[in-house]
Amino acid sequence: MKTRNTLNWLGLVIGLLCGLFWLTFSTLELIGTPGEPPWELGVGLSILVLTLVGRFFPRIGSPILIVIGLAGVVFFLSRPASGFVVALTLGGPMIVAGIFFLVAFAISRRLAKT
């Protein structure tokens, strides 16, 4: 029981920190360069929303979180300007949070059967 709660909280903290990190820096970029469209704000907000969906609906949100994290890693690794660090700071925490939510869900299912 304690492991499941720990994994849920770790996934929630990792996903929320990643989303807030992305949202903060995209907001600072918007302030620094007025006139730019706020597309990157949507990335940060979607990370936050997907983290909450993954936490409360792990069957739906966790696979989506993992797939979008993998897509982010592939997208940023394919661009030479962004590189490895951006790929890991965006996609890595989303993948880890999704895996934590799925493992916590599997543990709770196993405990419910016994």
C-alpha positions in Angstrom: 0.0 0.0 0.0 2.8 2.4 0.9 4.7 1.7 -2.4 1.6 2.5 -4.4 1.0 5.8 -2.7 4.7 6.7 -3.0 4.7 5.9 -6.7 1.5 8.0 -7.2 3.0 10.9 -5.4 6.4 10.6 -7.2 4.6 10.5 -10.6 2.5 13.5 -9.6 5.4 15.6 -8.4 7.6 14.7 -11.4 4.9 15.5 -13.9 3.8 18.7 -12.2 7.4 20.0 -11.9 8.0 19.2 -15.5 4.8 21.0 -16.6 5.5 24.0 -14.3 9.1 24.2 -15.5 8.0 24.3 -19.2 5.2 26.7 -18.4 7.5 29.1 -16.5 10.2 29.2 -19.2 7.7 29.6 -22.0 6.1 32.5 -20.1 9.4 34.1 -19.6 10.1 33.7 -23.3 6.8 35.3 -24.2 7.6 38.3 -21.9 11.1 38.6 -23.5 9.9 38.5 -27.1 6.5 40.2 -27.4 4.5 39.4 -30.5 5.3 35.7 -30.5 2.3 33.3 -30.5 1.9 31.5 -27.2 2.2 28.0 -28.6 4.7 26.8 -25.9 2.3 27.7 -23.1 0.1 24.9 -24.5 2.9 22.4 -24.1 3.3 23.2 -20.4 -0.4 23.2 -19.8 -0.8 19.9 -21.6 1.9 18.3 -19.5 0.1 19.5 -16.3 -3.3 18.2 -17.6 -1.9 14.9 -18.7 -0.2 14.4 -15.4 -3.5 14.9 -13.6 -5.3 12.6 -16.0 -2.6 10.0 -15.5 -2.9 10.2 -11.8 -6.6 10.0 -11.5 -7.3 7.8 -14.6 -4.2 5.7 -14.9 -5.6 3.4 -17.6 -6.1 6.3 -20.0 -3.7 9.0 -19.0 -0.6 7.0 -18.3 -0.2 5.5 -21.8 -0.9 8.9 -23.3 1.7 10.4 -21.0 4.3 7.8 -22.0 3.5 8.1 -25.7 3.7 11.9 -25.7 6.9 11.8 -23.7 8.4 9.4 -26.2 7.2 11.6 -29.1 8.9 14.6 -27.4 12.2 12.8 -27.0 12.1 11.7 -30.6 11.1 15.1 -31.8 13.8 17.0 -29.9 16.5 14.4 -30.7 15.8 14.8 -34.4 16.5 18.6 -34.2 20.2 19.4 -33.9 19.7 22.7 -32.2 17.7 21.5 -29.2 19.7 18.4 -28.5 19.9 15.8 -25.8 19.2 17.9 -22.7 15.9 19.4 -23.9 14.8 15.9 -25.0 15.4 14.5 -21.6 14.0 17.4 -19.6 10.7 17.4 -21.6 10.1 13.7 -22.5 12.0 11.9 -19.7 9.9 13.1 -16.7 6.7 12.4 -18.6 7.7 8.9 -19.4 8.8 8.3 -15.8 5.6 9.7 -14.4 3.5 7.6 -16.7 5.4 4.5 -15.7 5.0 5.3 -12.0 1.3 5.7 -12.5 1.0 2.4 -14.3 3.0 0.5 -11.8 1.0 2.0 -8.9 -2.2 1.0 -10.7 -0.9 -2.5 -11.2 0.0 -2.8 -7.5 -3.5 -1.6 -6.5 -5.1 -4.1 -8.9 -3.0 -6.9 -7.4 -3.9 -5.8 -3.8 -7.6 -5.7 -4.7 -7.6 -9.3 -6.0 -6.1 -10.6 -2.7 
